[in-house]
Amino acid sequence: MATAAHWSQYLALRSLSALVHCFDPEENMRTTGAFGSAYYRLSRKRRERAEANVQRSFPGLPRSEVRRITETSIRNMFQLITVDMLAMPKLLKRDNWHDRIELGYLSNVIRLFIEDKPALFLTGHIGNWEVLGYLLSLLGFPMTALARPIDNPLINEWLLGLREAHGMKVITKFGASNEVDELIRNGGKVGFIADQNAGDKGLFVPFFGRMASSYKSIGLLAMRHEVPIVTGYARRIKDQFRYRLQTPDVIHPEDWVDQPDPLFYITARFNRSMEQMVRINPEQYFWVHRRWKSRPRWERRGEEMPSNVIGKLESLPWMTQEQLDRIRRNSLIDAGLA
């Protein structure tokens, strides 16, 4: 049931939406970007968290560059939330989407659409994660996205309407496993934001040289239905409502079938793809969120990385000795042993 607080938040957001539509998108980008810069300076706690994440992910990066990446990241966050999401239904139409969106190298996924095959689509908190499913649905390729519901029921219902205006279906993560299974069996395409912290019971795989908790459900779903996983993102072009779509990797069932631990391989590989996206555009990543909040059991116990985990890391085809040494060294630091 909606409360007075829900109504006040909802009306404020609808007023902001109306205001956004009164001005040129690029002008809105500059304005909200300025608010993001102010937030970067005023919010010490989030600024320091984001800068610490950037510094550990890019060791040796000059302090000035760490600050630049962090501030631009927060600017991008403000632009996404206050402009992109609200303006998207008005700016992207079937007859003009190409004025705002560039299609990068997509030949590796076109067949999945033409042959109407099921697939899982993964993105992260980089660039504009909202525009991917929206554009595909706009072009006539039905997509289903899993999303966490917003606490305010009025805002949640309104934003769902915006997201679903052109055919994209949105379902919540809670209790959705049966519905997702049915969608895959019927040839559906399901999208996930795959770089969220999955808690202490998640599957820990490398992400920027540190073990990060990831959801097991994505890999298990792909294995159960033997469907490919496509990783992609929409990279913002300059300080505008313009994007270039990229799909860096497609993980096919034959890629994991002979792996000693298929679930670990799949999860590590799509996290590796997420990392590659971020390395290309670090200033467009959501560094504020606590990606490494949860720690593996051995670190919580103050122990060294177990030999069986080291063996799994060594089995990854792309793993180098230098990368493995960095992961082990960071694990010792997080365990308080170095």
N, C-alpha and C positions, 0 to 999 in steps of 0.2 A: 504494500500500500504506500502511495506517495505521501510524503510528509511536506510540511511547509518549507523545510530546508531543500528538499528535492525540487519543489516548484521554483524556489528562488534561483537555484543553480541552473535549472532548465531554461528559465526565462532569460537569465543572463547570457547563456550560450546562444540562444536563439537571437538575442539582440546583437551579439557579436557576429553571428552569421549574416544577419541583415547588413551590418556595417561593412563586413568584408566584401560583400557583393556590390557596394557602392564605389569601390575603387579598383584601379588597375591591379592585377595580381602581382606584378613586379614591385609596385609601390607598397602593397601589403607585405611583401617579402622583406623589403628594407625596414619597414616599421617594426614588424614582429622580430626581425633579426636584431634590431636595436634593443628591444625588450629582453631578448635572450642574452645579449652582451651585458646588460645591466644585472640580470639574474646571476650570471657567471661571477660578477664582481661582488654581489651582495650575499649570495648563498655559499658561505665558506665551507660548510660540511659537504655539500654535493660537489663543489669545485675541487676540494682536496681529494675526495674519493675518485672523481673522474681523472684527475691528474695522476694520482697514484696508479690507476689502472693503465693509463697510457704509458707511464714511465716504466712499469714492469713489463709491459708488452713490447716496448721498443727500448730496451736497455741501451744506454749510450746516446740517446737522443738529447740534443741541447734543451736546456730548460725553457728557452724562448719558444722552441718548436712545440714542446709539450703544452705550453700555455695556449699557443695558437690553435692547435688541434682541439684542445678541450673547449675553448671558447666557441670555435666554429661549430663543434658538435652540439653545444647547447643552443646556439642560434638555430641550427637545423631542426632541433627538437621543437623549439617554439614555432618555427615556420610550418612544420608538419602538422602540429596539433591545432594551431589557430588559423591557418590559411589553407593548406593542402586538403585536409579532410573535408573542410566546409565548402571549398570552392570546386572540388573535383567534379561533382555532378553537373555543375554549370559549364565548366571549361572543357570537359571531355565528352564528346558526342560521337556518334558513329560516323559522321561526315567530316569531323575536324580533328580527330584524335592525333593524326600524324603531324599537326602543327605543334603539338606539345610533347610527343613521345617519339623517340628514335628506337628502331628495332636493331639491336646488335646482332651478334652471331647466334641465330636461333635454329639453324638447320638441324642441330642435334636433337631438337624436340618436336619439329614440325610433324614428323611421321606419327608421333603419339596422338596428335590432334587429327590428322587426316584419317588415320585408321581407327580412330575412336577407341583407343586403348586406355585402360585405367592406368593411373600413375599418381605418385605422391609428389607434391611440389613444396619445396622448402625455401624459406627465406629467413633473414635475421633482422635485427633492429639496425638496419643500415639503409641510407637513402630514404625512399618512401615505400614502406612495406605494404601500404594500403593499395597502391595503384596497380600492383601486379594482377591480383585476382579481378579487380574492377575492370581493367582493360581487356583481359581475356574474355570475361563475360560480355563486355560491350561488343566484342568482335564475333560473338556467337558461339564461344566455347564455354559451355557451362562449367562453373567451378563451385566447389563447396569449401568454405574456409572455417577452420576451428578457431574460435575466439573466446577469450575470457569475458564474461558478461560484466558490464559496468554496474557499480553498486547503485547508482541512481536509476530507477526503472524508467523514468521519463526520458532521460538522455539516452539510455540504452535502446529504447524502442525507436527513438527518432534516428539515431545513428545507424541502427539496423536497416531502417527504411532507406537511408542514403546508400548504404552498401549494397542492398539488394535491388536497387532501382532498375538495374539492367540485367538481371538474371542470376547474379551470384547469390548463392545460399550461404547463410552463416548459422552455424550451430555452436552451442557451448561445449566446452571440454568435459563438463561434468556428466557422466553417464552416457557418453556419446559412442562408446566402442561398438555397440551393436549396429547403430545407424551408420557408422563409418564402414564397418564390414559389409553391410548391405550395399552401400554406394560403390565400393570397390568391386564387389561381385557383379554389379550391373554396369561396369565399365566407367565409373565416375572418376573424376579427378579431384583430389582433396589437397588443400593447402594448409601448411603449418608454419608458425614462427618457431624456429628450431634452435634458437640460441638462448633460451631461458634456463635459469638455474632450476634443476630438478630435485633439489633437496639432498639430504644425506643418503637416501636410498637410491639415488640415480646411478647411472652408469658413468664412471669417471674416465674421460678420454682427454687427449691433449688439446689445448686451445691456447695459442700464444705461449707455448713453453710451460704451461701449468696444467695440472689435471683439473678438469671442469666437469661438473655434474650435468648430465644430459638425460633426457627422457628415453627410456628403453622402448616405449610404445611405437615409435616411428620405425625402428629397425624390425621389431617383431611383426608389425603390420606388413611391411614389405616382404619379409620372409614367409609369412603365412599365406599371402596371396601371390607371391612371386611377381611383384610389380616393380618397375623401375622407380628410382628417386631422382627428381630433377631439382638442382639447386639454382637459384636465381635471385636477382635483385634489380631495383630501379635506381640508378645513380643520378642524383641531381646534377644538372648542368648549370654551373655558375650559381648565381643567387636568384634563380628564377623557378617558375613552375614549368620546368622542362626536365625530361628524364630520358635516359638511355637504358634500355633493358638489356641485361646480360644473363646468360645461363652458363656458368663456368663448368658445370660437371653434370653428368648423368650416370647414375650408378645402376647397372643392370644386374639381374639375378645371376647371370653367369660370372659376374665379377666377384661375388662372395661365396659361391657354391663350394669352392675348394679351399676356402680360408679355414684355418684351425679354429677360429672363434668368429663365425659370421656376424653375430650381433655386435661384437666389439669392432670389427672391421667396418661395418656399415656406419656405425655411430661416429667412429674416429674419422672416417672419410668425409662425411658431410660436415663435420666440424672443421676439418681441414679446408674444405671449400669455403665455409663461412670466413675462416681466417684469411684466405686469399682475397675474398671480396673486401674485407676491412683493410688489408694491407694496401690495396689500390686506392682506397678512399677513406683513410682513417678519420678524417674530419667529419665524415657523415655517419659515423657509428655512435650508438647510444652508450657512451662510456660511463654515464652516471649509474646505469643499472648494475646490480651486484652479481655479475656473472660468476665470480669465483667465491661467492659467500659460503657455500657448503664445501666441506673438505672430506676427502676419503677417510675411511676408518683408521688406516695406519697413521695418518697424520694427526688425527684427533687423539690417538694413543701415544703420540710422540715417538713413533717408530719409523724405521727406514722403509722404503718402498719394497714390498714383497717380491720375491724372485719370479712368482708366476705372473705378476703384473709387468715386470720388466720383460719377460718372455713374450707377452702379448704385444708390447710396444715394439720389440725387435722383429716381430712377425709382420708388421705393417710394411708393405712394399716400398713406401716412400721414406721410411724412417732412416735417418743418417745417424752416425755415432755422435756428431756434434749436437743434433737435436735431442737425442736420448740423454746425453750428458747434462744438457740444460734442464730438461724435465726432472731428472733425478736431483739436480742441485736445488731447483726451486722447491721440490718436495721436502728436502731436508730443511730448507728455510721455513716453510709453512709448518713443519713438524716441530720447529724450535730446536733443531739439532745443528744448525749452522748460523 
